[in-house]
Amino acid sequence: MPNLTPEANRAARALLKWTVRDLAEKAGIAFTTVNRFELSGTATETTKGKMLAAYETEGVEILDQNGTGAILRNQAPSND
């Protein structure tokens, strides 16, 4: 599992044009949890896994080899 950082999280949300609330809804977590993670970097591995799964569903991959970031691999249709 890639290391999800607050910076990569913000980059992934930006690619999808998601708000903190959008991510929270898609990941099944509280928006305050997402907000706290982006501000402090504090989140459980379970929570990070839920956020990563939400991104993966939308075709976003978190990069952590030579820095941190996100890339949109495949534009998956959203089921909104």
TORNUDO-580227 format. One line per field, with one value per atom (N, C-alpha, C): x, y, z; residue in three letters; atom name; residue number from 1. Coordinates in Angstrom, 2 decimals, decimal comma, padded with zeros to 5 digits. Atoms other than C-alpha are relative to their C-alpha. Example, Ala and Ser with C-alpha at 12.3 -4.5 7.8 and 13.67 -1.06 7.14 Angstrom:
BEGIN
xx <- [000,89	012,30	000,90	-000,82	013,67	-000,77] .
yy <- [-001,19	-004,50	001,20	-001,19	-001,06	001,09] .
zz <- [000,00	007,80	000,00	-000,06	007,14	000,73] .
r <- [ALA	ALA	ALA	SER	SER	SER] .
a <- [N	CA	C	N	CA	C] .
k <- [1	1	1	2	2	2] .
END
This chain:
BEGIN
xx <- [000,85	000,00	000,90	-000,82	001,45	-000,23	000,09	002,11	-000,80	000,85	-000,75	000,41	-000,38	000,49	-001,09	000,97	-001,60	000,13	-000,23	-000,01	-000,57	000,53	-000,84	-001,52	001,44	-004,34	-000,64	000,51	-004,91	000,13	-000,21	-003,45	-001,05	000,99	-005,75	-001,40	001,31	-008,79	-000,11	000,01	-007,81	-000,21	000,18	-007,56	-001,47	001,40	-011,11	-000,98	000,83	-012,37	-000,95	000,76	-013,54	000,30	-000,18	-014,09	000,36	-000,25	-013,16	-001,25	001,26	-016,82	-000,24	000,15	-016,85	000,84	-000,87	-013,87	-000,55	000,53	-015,37	-001,19	001,18	-018,62	000,42	-000,44	-016,87	000,77	-000,81	-014,54	-000,76	000,78	-017,24	000,60	-000,59	-015,48	-000,53	000,46	-016,22	000,86	-000,77	-015,23	001,01	-000,97	-013,53	001,26	-001,16	-011,25	000,89	-000,77	-010,19	000,67	-000,55	-009,70	001,18	-001,08	-007,60	001,23	-001,13	-005,45	000,74	-000,66	-004,77	000,73	-000,65	-003,87	001,17	-001,00	-001,82	000,73	-000,59	-001,05	-000,39	000,41	-002,78	-001,22	001,11	-004,94	000,46	-000,33	-005,11	000,27	-000,25	-003,93	-001,32	001,32	-007,56	-000,64	000,56	-008,68	000,72	-000,76	-005,87	-000,38	000,40	-006,86	-001,35	001,32	-010,45	000,12	-000,20	-009,28	000,67	-000,68	-006,92	-000,97	000,98	-009,74	-000,96	000,89	-011,99	000,69	-000,75	-009,27	000,19	-000,23	-008,53	-001,25	001,26	-012,20	-000,16	000,11	-011,91	001,20	-001,15	-008,64	001,17	-001,10	-006,33	000,98	-001,07	-003,01	000,86	-000,87	-000,99	001,45	-001,41	002,71	000,83	-000,87	005,38	001,43	-001,35	008,55	001,05	-000,97	010,45	-000,69	000,80	008,25	-001,41	001,38	004,53	-000,90	000,94	001,61	-001,05	001,07	-001,19	-000,06	000,15	-001,86	-001,33	001,26	-005,10	000,32	-000,33	-004,60	-001,09	001,14	-008,04	-001,16	001,16	-011,00	-001,18	001,13	-013,56	-001,27	001,25	-017,18	-000,44	000,49	-018,48	-001,47	001,38	-021,74	-000,79	000,73	-023,11	-001,41] .
yy <- [-001,18	000,00	001,24	-001,22	003,42	000,81	-000,86	005,90	001,24	-001,16	008,40	001,14	-001,20	011,82	001,04	-001,08	014,94	000,67	-000,64	016,42	-000,84	000,90	013,38	-000,05	000,02	013,37	001,23	-001,21	016,98	-000,05	000,13	016,26	-000,92	000,95	013,27	000,63	-000,68	015,27	001,03	-001,02	018,05	-000,62	000,68	015,61	-000,34	000,41	014,48	001,15	-001,16	017,95	-000,32	000,38	016,50	000,96	-000,72	018,48	-001,01	000,87	017,11	-000,84	000,73	016,16	-001,08	001,01	014,35	-001,24	001,13	012,21	-000,77	000,65	011,51	-000,90	000,79	010,33	-001,24	001,12	008,14	-001,04	000,91	006,64	-000,56	000,48	006,16	000,40	-000,50	008,28	001,41	-001,35	011,56	001,05	-001,04	014,74	000,63	-000,53	015,89	-000,85	000,89	012,86	000,36	-000,40	013,88	001,34	-001,32	017,47	-000,09	000,18	016,42	-000,61	000,64	014,18	001,01	-000,97	016,98	001,08	-001,02	019,40	-000,54	000,50	017,12	-001,26	001,26	013,92	-001,18	001,04	011,93	-000,75	000,88	008,99	-001,44	001,42	005,27	-000,61	000,70	002,83	-000,43	000,37	001,69	001,17	-001,19	005,23	000,32	-000,25	005,74	-001,01	001,04	002,45	000,31	-000,36	003,66	001,14	-001,11	006,88	-000,50	000,56	004,97	-000,80	000,80	002,60	000,90	-000,94	005,55	000,58	-000,52	006,98	-001,06	001,10	003,61	-000,25	000,19	003,24	001,01	-001,07	006,52	000,06	000,04	005,58	000,87	-000,83	007,71	-000,87	000,73	006,25	000,97	-000,81	007,66	-000,39	000,22	008,05	000,36	-000,32	007,89	-000,50	000,50	006,70	001,10	-001,10	009,99	001,27	-001,12	012,33	-000,48	000,37	012,37	000,69	-000,58	013,00	-001,00	000,85	011,48	000,12	000,01	010,54	-000,65	000,55	009,88	-001,01	001,08	006,51	-000,20	000,25	005,88	000,81	-000,76	008,16	-000,95	000,90	005,82	000,83	-000,75	006,94	000,00	-000,13	008,23	-000,37	000,43	006,77	000,94	-000,99	009,99	000,14] .
zz <- [000,00	000,00	000,00	000,01	-000,92	001,26	-001,17	001,85	-000,36	000,27	001,73	000,91	-000,75	002,80	-000,16	000,19	003,32	-001,36	001,30	000,19	-001,14	001,03	-001,94	000,06	-000,17	-000,51	-000,66	000,62	-001,55	-001,52	001,45	-005,01	-000,61	000,51	-005,48	-000,02	-000,03	-004,41	-001,12	001,05	-006,82	-001,38	001,29	-009,74	-000,25	000,11	-009,04	000,23	-000,34	-008,11	001,16	-001,19	-004,79	001,14	-001,25	-001,63	001,09	-001,15	001,77	000,28	-000,25	002,19	-001,06	001,05	-001,18	000,33	-000,34	-000,15	001,19	-001,20	003,25	-000,35	000,40	001,67	-000,79	000,84	-000,93	000,81	-000,81	001,70	001,21	-001,14	004,34	001,34	-001,25	006,97	000,26	-000,34	008,75	-000,71	000,67	006,95	000,95	-000,97	010,16	000,04	000,04	009,88	-001,18	001,19	006,36	000,27	-000,30	007,47	000,97	-000,97	010,47	-000,66	000,68	008,27	-000,86	000,87	005,79	000,79	-000,82	008,58	000,82	-000,93	010,82	-000,46	000,44	008,91	000,87	-000,94	011,65	-000,51	000,38	010,56	000,20	-000,15	011,22	-001,37	001,26	008,57	-000,64	000,51	008,24	-000,74	000,62	007,48	-001,30	001,22	004,97	-001,08	000,95	003,34	-000,64	000,54	002,93	-001,00	000,94	001,30	-001,27	001,17	-001,00	-000,87	000,74	-001,98	-000,78	000,69	-002,85	-001,24	001,15	-005,10	-001,07	000,95	-006,69	-000,84	000,70	-007,62	-001,14	001,00	-009,57	-000,94	000,90	-011,28	000,40	-000,49	-009,13	000,77	-000,67	-008,03	000,80	-000,85	-005,14	-000,28	000,28	-005,91	001,22	-001,13	-003,23	-000,21	000,27	-004,97	000,20	-000,05	-005,43	000,44	-000,46	-003,47	000,26	-000,27	-003,07	-001,00	000,94	-005,36	-000,43	000,50	-007,37	-001,50	001,46	-010,97	-000,35	000,48	-012,80	-001,08	000,94	-014,52	-001,02	000,89	-015,99	000,52	-000,41	-015,94	000,11	-000,24	-014,38	000,13	-000,15	-014,65	001,45	-001,37	-011,35	000,04	-000,15	-010,08	000,88	-000,82	-008,61	-000,47] .
r <- [MET	MET	MET	PRO	PRO	PRO	ASN	ASN	ASN	LEU	LEU	LEU	THR	THR	THR	PRO	PRO	PRO	GLU	GLU	GLU	ALA	ALA	ALA	ASN	ASN	ASN	ARG	ARG	ARG	ALA	ALA	ALA	ALA	ALA	ALA	ARG	ARG	ARG	ALA	ALA	ALA	LEU	LEU	LEU	LEU	LEU	LEU	LYS	LYS	LYS	TRP	TRP	TRP	THR	THR	THR	VAL	VAL	VAL	ARG	ARG	ARG	ASP	ASP	ASP	LEU	LEU	LEU	ALA	ALA	ALA	GLU	GLU	GLU	LYS	LYS	LYS	ALA	ALA	ALA	GLY	GLY	GLY	ILE	ILE	ILE	ALA	ALA	ALA	PHE	PHE	PHE	THR	THR	THR	THR	THR	THR	VAL	VAL	VAL	ASN	ASN	ASN	ARG	ARG	ARG	PHE	PHE	PHE	GLU	GLU	GLU	LEU	LEU	LEU	SER	SER	SER	GLY	GLY	GLY	THR	THR	THR	ALA	ALA	ALA	THR	THR	THR	GLU	GLU	GLU	THR	THR	THR	THR	THR	THR	LYS	LYS	LYS	GLY	GLY	GLY	LYS	LYS	LYS	MET	MET	MET	LEU	LEU	LEU	ALA	ALA	ALA	ALA	ALA	ALA	TYR	TYR	TYR	GLU	GLU	GLU	THR	THR	THR	GLU	GLU	GLU	GLY	GLY	GLY	VAL	VAL	VAL	GLU	GLU	GLU	ILE	ILE	ILE	LEU	LEU	LEU	ASP	ASP	ASP	GLN	GLN	GLN	ASN	ASN	ASN	GLY	GLY	GLY	THR	THR	THR	GLY	GLY	GLY	ALA	ALA	ALA	ILE	ILE	ILE	LEU	LEU	LEU	ARG	ARG	ARG	ASN	ASN	ASN	GLN	GLN	GLN	ALA	ALA	ALA	PRO	PRO	PRO	SER	SER	SER	ASN	ASN	ASN	ASP	ASP	ASP] .
a <- [N	CA	C	N	CA	C	N	CA	C	N	CA	C	N	CA	C	N	CA	C	N	CA	C	N	CA	C	N	CA	C	N	CA	C	N	CA	C	N	CA	C	N	CA	C	N	CA	C	N	CA	C	N	CA	C	N	CA	C	N	CA	C	N	CA	C	N	CA	C	N	CA	C	N	CA	C	N	CA	C	N	CA	C	N	CA	C	N	CA	C	N	CA	C	N	CA	C	N	CA	C	N	CA	C	N	CA	C	N	CA	C	N	CA	C	N	CA	C	N	CA	C	N	CA	C	N	CA	C	N	CA	C	N	CA	C	N	CA	C	N	CA	C	N	CA	C	N	CA	C	N	CA	C	N	CA	C	N	CA	C	N	CA	C	N	CA	C	N	CA	C	N	CA	C	N	CA	C	N	CA	C	N	CA	C	N	CA	C	N	CA	C	N	CA	C	N	CA	C	N	CA	C	N	CA	C	N	CA	C	N	CA	C	N	CA	C	N	CA	C	N	CA	C	N	CA	C	N	CA	C	N	CA	C	N	CA	C	N	CA	C	N	CA	C	N	CA	C	N	CA	C	N	CA	C	N	CA	C	N	CA	C	N	CA	C	N	CA	C	N	CA	C	N	CA	C	N	CA	C] .
k <- [1	1	1	2	2	2	3	3	3	4	4	4	5	5	5	6	6	6	7	7	7	8	8	8	9	9	9	10	10	10	11	11	11	12	12	12	13	13	13	14	14	14	15	15	15	16	16	16	17	17	17	18	18	18	19	19	19	20	20	20	21	21	21	22	22	22	23	23	23	24	24	24	25	25	25	26	26	26	27	27	27	28	28	28	29	29	29	30	30	30	31	31	31	32	32	32	33	33	33	34	34	34	35	35	35	36	36	36	37	37	37	38	38	38	39	39	39	40	40	40	41	41	41	42	42	42	43	43	43	44	44	44	45	45	45	46	46	46	47	47	47	48	48	48	49	49	49	50	50	50	51	51	51	52	52	52	53	53	53	54	54	54	55	55	55	56	56	56	57	57	57	58	58	58	59	59	59	60	60	60	61	61	61	62	62	62	63	63	63	64	64	64	65	65	65	66	66	66	67	67	67	68	68	68	69	69	69	70	70	70	71	71	71	72	72	72	73	73	73	74	74	74	75	75	75	76	76	76	77	77	77	78	78	78	79	79	79	80	80	80] .
END
